[in-house]
Amino acid sequence: MMEFFFKPKSVAVIGASSKPGKLGYVCLKNIINCDFSGDIYPVNPKAEEVQGIPAYHSLAEVPGEVDLAVFLISAKFAVKTMEVCAQKGVKAVIIQSMGFKEVGGEGKLIEEKIVDIARLNNIRVIGPNCSGIVSRNIATTIYPMEAEIPNGNVVLIGQSGLLAAGMASDIVVNQTLNINKVCSIGNKCDVNENDLLEYFGDDEQTEVISMYLENIADGRRLVKIAKKVAAKKPVIFLNGGRSTAGAKAAMSHTGSIASSAIVVNTAIRQTGMIAADDFTELMDFAKVFSTQPVPTGNRVAVVTAAGSVGVVVSDLCEAHGLVLPKLTAETIESLKDVFEENMPPDNPVDLYYSITKIGLNKTLETTLAGPLADPNIDAAILILAGFEYSMEPIEKKTVQKIAKQYGKPIVICMLIGHNKYKNIIREELGKDLPVFTSLYSGVKALSKLCEYGIRQHKRETLNEN
Amino acid sequence: MMEFFFKPKSVAVIGASSKPGKLGYVCLKNIINCDFSGDIYPVNPKAEEVQGIPAYHSLAEVPGEVDLAVFLISAKFAVKTMEVCAQKGVKAVIIQSMGFKEVGGEGKLIEEKIVDIARLNNIRVIGPNCSGIVSRNIATTIYPMEAEIPNGNVVLIGQSGLLAAGMASDIVVNQTLNINKVCSIGNKCDVNENDLLEYFGDDEQTEVISMYLENIADGRRLVKIAKKVAAKKPVIFLNGGRSTAGAKAAMSHTGSIASSAIVVNTAIRQTGMIAADDFTELMDFAKVFSTQPVPTGNRVAVVTAAGSVGVVVSDLCEAHGLVLPKLTAETIESLKDVFEENMPPDNPVDLYYSITKIGLNKTLETTLAGPLADPNIDAAILILAGFEYSMEPIEKKTVQKIAKQYGKPIVICMLIGHNKYKNIIREELGKDLPVFTSLYSGVKALSKLCEYGIRQHKRETLNEN
């Protein structure tokens, strides 16, 4: 059934508009612009055509079958339109309007009626109070997609409208994350996180799932499904409303009775999901998990030109369960030409002398590559600065090449420099690799990857025995 | 005595160079380019002039008195040069070379001899293994200062060479922080954090002190001095090497035996210093403390267009000791025109409807200003997105004007949008106000300011009674 949301053969846009700025305009435009190859039926009581496509005054007048109907209409017309969907045999409905359970009163009653109609007629409903779907195949979202949507390996599930749509727009335009789908579930009157987790858990293209929830629809089912899915692929989870203040805000946002921190933390522990603390982490962790190989250990090489950064990264690593082992004698021997005699290679690996001697690009080819080749090392943290001398490896994609060669994860932290160069590093290197602007965030993200890798490795070892 | 470092009448640059790229080139150039009005004496055994200034083959040949001598020479010449400094009556020395205690062996012995000469001759020494001073009045640092150094209210003290210099360069070029001085203290063979804390504690231009240390020179004295200074102005403190791994790295970086986390945490508790966890926080907290008024409470208004962001900020606020009170009836009444009837103003304050109705700029003038005027509110967290509609308030400096009007602190978090607009917000708004790229970092920084404000307010109340 979920296929009708993500691979419909035909879609009706109810409330489609020719007026730029209107949600019904943006949504239809996104559907036209993405790779959707099925039939598109704009529905608008006053239009003969919308954005160059023949329109229908009501859904009932649409000539062909409709797999998916997207509602961009006022809540007060929603029940009537659901009834028409039932008569028409629509399989899936996305309600991208607000004014339902989250506002209480009449809105809550309308939402209940919609659910009744859906159940009775075997229609699945996403929303209401959501911003729809973003994928290359079908994009119903309410933010303009200003670039081609990737066909990647990350799925975002968000119990939020604006933010999910805004994140999708950010990701698509800035090319920061290789998404496959962004799915906003809003009030989740019917389809909830469990349905989607199960679906994306089985979906081969989905390699990483990031999920924002303001309440848990069915805790027992979540634990059961998430356990199964998290054994196969990383599930990153941000829970909103776990505090008293947050729960109050969640109530007014999606009409949710939020789950307490205790319940959520227990669910996370039992399932092996990866907890994120804010939206930046939700994205950052997804970036790391979707671009970096999964290590089997937590032994990190820290590669930096500044000694003090090495010290603070070491502290943060220890606080986050990462260790900095000695490099092997072979690695030390292989690096000694680019180190001063009285300052032999160590971990943290100090690039300073080498950079002054042979430049950053060649330094990385030896002094980042060496530790990555070391059997004592599972992963690397590379510190870059936003100065002109950093541009050569960015242009030559040196870090990307080294990363590929050794098959070990790398995270980059960028602390200082000129905005001009920092922006280039963030934008160019950031397309391929995770680039952080604080040591804390880089170390934390890598620690999550290592934790996951160790757990998966244990699981596999147990299964083999 | 410390005045000879920061307000010398004459400076000798020992190892001054005409060769771009050399540290002795950059250092001299920085001194020439800053507002230093005293005599400059380049010393170079092979040059008659350096960068257009008459040079001397040795310090002994310098005709006038020398207040400050900066060493950019190999460690092996350092003892001999110190002896000449003593004969010459030099008052202050900054040793910006490496190869001393941090490399052990001979380097350690050289450093000990330097200290002996200094003590015997009443010379104060900063360094070695440091990158010098950055201030408008005197800039000896080893990174080129590519813009005018501010004459602001923040002092950074760093037991690190490259990073202190790199941060200074970042701050000066990007105009991110209103610094007064950056002072790199390296191995601190003589001048240490206590001397500088005491000096800057009494300095009226210094309103915020940010400090990075890899070890504590004298714990008892630090507690005594920091207690006194922290009662007058915020002292932000990042301690490197507090873990086993970090201590090992610190040993190889500055030859320091690092202090354990327990000792450092006790010192922080006893003195009222503000703990930072990494360099980004060291800068971020300085930004907040140096640009924002100090509140007397922890009651926060969260102002956002996205409900989910309000939920997660609420969670983070509660975790960091901030509360989200109800707005007063007067504030709610004053805002009701820009809210939907079924979604009255609340805290988090939801901007969505108002933005769609009157645009972001007018929305801020009502819906950011209203909560800030509210007597229930001590501070605000504003969430902005990097889209075109955010450019009007950036151009008009609307947030800055509102911030000034109400005298309450504001931090801005920017989560989503296009890099183009995000960069403008970060760079333009970031010159005046603290702009964060994660909710976690913004909430944490504000919580530190509120903690500090509440403590100071208690202190003042106690003093009055």
Interface residues (C-beta under 8 A of the other chain):
Chain A: G99 V103 G104 G105 G107 E146 G158 Q159 S160 G161 L162 L163 A164 G166 M167 S169 D170 V173 N174 Y212 E214 L238 G240 G241 R242 S243 T244 A245 G246 K248 A249 A250 S252 H253 T254 A258 D277 D278 F279 T280 E281 V302 A305 A306 G307 S308 V309 G310 V311 V312 S314 D315 L316 C317 E318 A319 V323 L324 N342 M343 D346 P348 D350 Y352 A385 G386 L415 I416 G417 H418 N419 N423 R426 E427 T437 S438 L439 Y440 S441
Chain B: G99 V103 G104 G105 G107 E146 G158 Q159 S160 G161 L162 L163 A164 G166 M167 S169 D170 V173 N174 Y212 E214 L238 G240 G241 R242 S243 T244 A245 G246 K248 A249 A250 S252 H253 T254 A258 D277 D278 F279 T280 E281 A305 A306 G307 S308 V309 G310 V311 V312 S314 D315 L316 C317 E318 A319 V323 L324 N342 M343 D346 P348 Y352 A385 G386 L415 I416 G417 H418 N419 N423 R426 E427 T437 S438 L439 Y440 S441
